[in-house]
Amino acid sequence: ALGAELAVYFGVCRKAGHNTVAVRMLRALGCGLAVAAVDETIQLFAEGRGASIVDVCIDFSGVMAAVIVVWIIGKILSERRDNDERGNQKCN
């Protein structure tokens, strides 16, 4: 769920025109890694639970997958939009 939320953030920022794609991706990935690490740290203080670096990696891989999916969808939509604009220019 976190990966999807951060990926949506990445996609929304794309629409708003904030920074470059690389900066938006790094922000989403950085936030995902931070949240995963904080979540595991919190588990250190919960009785019967423990922190695991493996869990951080699993959470972060979900964030990476979601960001990549949103990036691919953005590329596809951008190419379609560019093709539509080129087609409209030829008709005028």
Residue pairs with C-beta under 8 A, 6 or more apart in sequence:
2 32
2 35
2 36
2 59
2 62
2 63
3 32
3 59
3 62
3 63
3 64
3 65
3 66
3 67
4 66
6 28
6 29
6 31
6 32
6 63
6 66
6 67
7 28
7 63
7 66
7 67
7 69
7 70
8 70
9 28
9 31
10 24
10 25
10 27
10 28
10 67
10 70
10 71
11 70
11 73
11 74
13 19
13 24
13 27
14 21
14 24
14 74
18 24
21 71
25 67
25 71
28 63
28 67
29 60
29 63
29 64
29 67
32 59
32 60
32 62
32 63
32 64
32 67
33 56
33 60
33 63
35 59
36 55
36 56
36 59
36 60
36 63
37 56
39 55
39 59
40 51
40 52
40 53
40 55
40 56
41 51
43 49
43 50
43 51
44 50
44 51
